[in-house]
């Protein structure tokens, strides 16, 4: 049996994202296509590449994490890659290496690990002369076509 949880936003959903309650323990992989709130126990990997992961005050996450934004109010043990920002609350405990563009650690928080600050990727064109050049022709109905420039 596979331990993979796929979380995806529903258009009629009242809640702004998926959540794992404080009485839930999950072991496995989570690939989320919406914001995720974890207030229970989670072990494995979490990927919310374009979304926000929030670890609530009761949350205990033992995982490798990749998300756009990460907020830690509970416990996180594992390496974190936050594309934009990580916030570590005053009562939080984080053990692991962090790679992010921005970080905020409140007074009273516990952190043990390394921090690698990386610049946000710019929207500039690639300096690579072999980069693909795409264009949309008027009769293509918005479909990009093209070929690598030489």
VENMO-V117767 format. One record per run of one state. SS is the DSSP state (a for helix, b for strand, c for the rest). FROM is the first residue (numbers start at 1). LEN is the number of residues. If there is no record, write none. Layout:
SS;FROM;LEN
SS;FROM;LEN
This chain:
c;1;3
b;4;4
c;8;9
b;17;4
c;21;4
b;25;8
c;33;2
b;35;4
c;39;2
b;41;15
c;56;4
b;60;13
c;73;2
b;75;3
c;78;2
b;80;9
c;89;4
b;93;3
c;96;2
b;98;8
c;106;4
b;110;3
c;113;2
b;115;3
c;118;14
b;132;4
c;136;2
a;138;3
c;141;4
b;145;4
c;149;2
